[in-house]
Amino acid sequence: MGADDRSAMVERVVEDLRAAGHEVEVLPVGEWVAIGRRVGERVANGAADIGIVGCWTGTGVSIAANKVPGVRAALCGDAVTAIGARRWNDANVLALSLRATSSAVAGEIVAAFLVTGPDAATAGDIAGIEAERDALSGRSPRRPGASAASGSGDWLGQVSWIRRGSRWSGGSRWSGGSRWSGGSRLRAP
């Protein structure tokens, strides 16, 4: 677990996890980008099964963690969202807002995240996108648990595929609609 501030919510989450018998490594307070990266790297290289990150909004650490290949960080503001992030997206890093999440709600979110596993029917969906990204960038595919140091390029270099172009830029396969009911249509930028 890592956060850019040692708030009462962070302390409560750590206490609750330890009381439930979990082994918890708490990183020293640092800048949100470094926290997201360090927690993400621990999850990606197998040193941790699940990561929890926090910053003022939760968005920054989530984005930073998601730059680490093999990490699927999800910013969750309630337990139902945490369940969905684990079940349908196979999220392995939970991001929390230190500003908007009370200690009690954080406890509910963390508990829901930890007890939910991925749905076998959708577990490969995100991995498929990662494999396509790796193929487009010329990198070897990474699997969750692979060492961040085992691939080509450094951490910041991992985002260069966006600049070179990908299926997300200039017309996306996702533009045909979404899995959500109710007629919503999602379009990639």
Phi, psi and omega per residue, in radians:
M1 nan 2.475 3.089
G2 -2.615 2.581 3.111
A3 -2.618 2.784 3.127
D4 -1.532 0.072 3.073
D5 -2.689 2.468 3.140
R6 -1.621 1.365 -3.092
S7 -1.437 2.952 3.082
A8 -1.079 -0.593 3.114
M9 -1.116 -0.767 3.123
V10 -1.074 -0.814 -3.141
E11 -1.057 -0.717 3.140
R12 -1.135 -0.738 3.121
V13 -1.086 -0.789 3.125
V14 -1.065 -0.818 3.119
E15 -1.033 -0.799 -3.128
D16 -1.097 -0.739 3.137
L17 -1.111 -0.787 3.130
R18 -1.144 -0.688 3.116
A19 -1.115 -0.505 3.118
A20 -1.469 0.020 3.072
G21 1.625 0.154 3.117
H22 -1.427 2.499 3.002
E23 -1.441 2.141 -3.039
V24 -2.146 2.157 2.995
E25 -1.758 2.113 3.134
V26 -1.860 2.068 3.119
L27 -1.310 2.619 3.066
P28 -1.076 2.617 3.096
V29 -0.977 2.400 3.138
G30 -2.740 -3.060 3.095
E31 -1.149 2.526 -3.029
W32 -1.038 -0.623 3.134
V33 -1.122 -0.809 3.140
A34 -1.135 -0.676 3.121
I35 -1.102 -0.855 3.122
G36 -1.014 -0.765 -3.141
R37 -1.133 -0.868 -3.062
R38 -1.117 -0.752 3.096
V39 -1.154 -0.768 3.111
G40 -1.019 -0.757 3.125
E41 -1.105 -0.665 3.128
R42 -1.138 -0.664 3.102
V43 -1.239 -0.819 -3.091
A44 -1.104 -0.597 -3.114
N45 -1.599 0.071 3.052
G46 1.524 0.042 3.109
A47 -1.222 -0.390 3.099
A48 -2.404 2.525 3.099
D49 -1.367 -0.698 -3.095
I50 -2.395 2.535 3.054
G51 -2.052 2.636 3.044
I52 -2.276 2.243 -3.125
V53 -2.249 2.707 3.110
G54 -2.623 2.514 2.959
C55 -2.587 -3.109 -3.024
W56 -0.869 -0.907 3.119
T57 -1.705 -0.390 -3.047
G58 1.553 -0.309 -3.093
T59 -1.215 -0.815 -3.080
G60 -1.060 -0.839 -3.134
V61 -1.174 -0.555 3.091
S62 -1.133 -0.828 3.123
I63 -1.094 -0.791 -3.141
A64 -1.066 -0.794 3.129
A65 -1.088 -0.671 -3.117
N66 -1.200 -0.211 3.069
K67 -1.350 -0.236 3.124
V68 -1.485 2.091 3.140
P69 -0.958 2.348 3.141
G70 1.641 -0.134 -3.139
V71 -1.697 2.423 3.052
R72 -2.263 1.523 -3.114
A73 -1.546 2.454 -3.141
A74 -2.283 2.228 3.045
L75 -1.439 2.060 -3.064
C76 -2.163 2.307 3.128
G77 -1.902 -0.011 3.110
D78 -2.750 2.897 -3.060
A79 -1.163 -0.631 -3.126
V80 -1.127 -0.714 3.092
T81 -1.128 -0.693 3.113
A82 -1.103 -0.701 3.096
I83 -1.086 -0.809 3.123
G84 -1.103 -0.696 3.139
A85 -1.071 -0.714 3.112
R86 -1.300 -0.837 -3.025
R87 -1.166 -0.903 -3.000
W88 -1.700 -0.365 -3.100
N89 -1.995 -0.028 -3.120
D90 0.899 0.698 3.135
A91 -1.053 2.424 3.113
N92 -2.102 -0.024 3.020
V93 -2.314 2.234 3.102
L94 -1.741 2.217 3.080
A95 -1.888 2.401 -3.125
L96 -2.214 2.556 3.030
S97 -1.512 2.128 3.097
L98 -1.236 -0.434 -3.132
R99 -1.391 -0.770 -2.946
A100 -1.750 -0.087 -3.046
T101 -1.943 2.068 3.082
S102 -1.300 2.856 3.108
S103 -1.032 -0.742 -3.126
A104 -1.124 -0.804 -3.141
V105 -1.167 -0.690 3.092
A106 -1.020 -0.720 3.106
G107 -1.054 -0.731 3.109
E108 -1.131 -0.755 -3.121
I109 -1.101 -0.860 -3.120
V110 -1.084 -0.786 3.136
A111 -1.043 -0.784 3.137
A112 -1.110 -0.723 -3.134
F113 -1.092 -0.744 -3.067
L114 -1.280 -0.548 -3.081
V115 -1.581 -0.082 -3.113
T116 -1.787 2.351 3.066
G117 -1.921 2.962 -3.141
P118 -1.237 2.578 3.061
D119 -1.382 2.156 -3.089
A120 -1.008 -0.533 -3.106
A121 -1.223 -0.456 -3.097
T122 -2.052 0.009 -3.055
A123 -1.038 -0.551 -3.109
G124 -1.479 -0.147 -3.077
D125 -1.060 -0.894 -3.130
I126 -1.196 -0.702 3.110
A127 -1.045 -0.610 3.100
G128 -1.127 -0.719 3.092
I129 -1.121 -0.762 3.119
E130 -1.059 -0.723 3.138
A131 -1.128 -0.725 3.089
E132 -1.092 -0.745 3.110
R133 -1.051 -0.799 -3.130
D134 -1.108 -0.691 3.120
A135 -1.131 -0.728 3.124
L136 -1.152 -0.563 -3.091
S137 -1.549 -0.149 -3.119
G138 1.454 0.087 3.128
R139 -1.481 2.759 2.990
S140 -1.253 2.439 3.105
P141 -1.050 2.533 3.081
R142 -1.934 2.582 3.075
R143 -1.956 2.633 3.058
P144 -0.965 2.359 -3.117
G145 1.683 -0.186 3.106
A146 -1.316 2.534 -3.113
S147 -1.142 2.368 3.093
A148 -1.085 -0.480 -3.128
A149 -1.409 -0.169 -3.037
S150 -1.453 -0.220 -3.093
G151 -1.749 -3.058 3.137
S152 -1.537 2.584 3.060
G153 1.405 2.807 3.101
D154 -1.570 3.112 -3.053
W155 -1.010 -0.843 -3.119
L156 -1.189 -0.508 3.108
G157 -1.195 -0.304 -3.111
Q158 -1.163 -0.331 -3.138
V159 -1.607 0.022 -3.070
S160 -1.138 -0.380 3.115
W161 -1.052 -0.460 3.120
I162 -1.164 -0.742 -3.116
R163 -1.217 -0.566 -3.124
R164 -1.357 -0.231 -3.127
G165 1.831 2.528 3.132
S166 -2.730 -3.138 -3.141
R167 -1.147 -0.203 -3.141
W168 -1.446 -0.406 -3.077
S169 -1.815 2.342 3.051
G170 1.237 0.816 3.084
G171 1.862 2.048 -3.032
S172 -2.125 2.607 3.044
R173 -1.160 -0.291 -3.125
W174 -1.386 -0.138 -3.012
S175 -1.235 -0.155 -3.116
G176 -1.377 0.021 -3.128
G177 2.243 -3.005 -3.092
S178 -2.318 3.042 3.103
R179 -1.385 -0.204 -3.096
W180 -1.290 2.506 3.085
S181 -1.481 2.985 3.112
G182 1.660 0.158 3.033
G183 1.372 0.190 3.124
S184 -1.228 2.583 3.116
R185 -2.236 2.206 3.118
L186 -1.786 2.402 3.103
R187 -2.213 2.315 3.074
A188 -1.307 2.619 3.123
P189 -1.122 nan nan
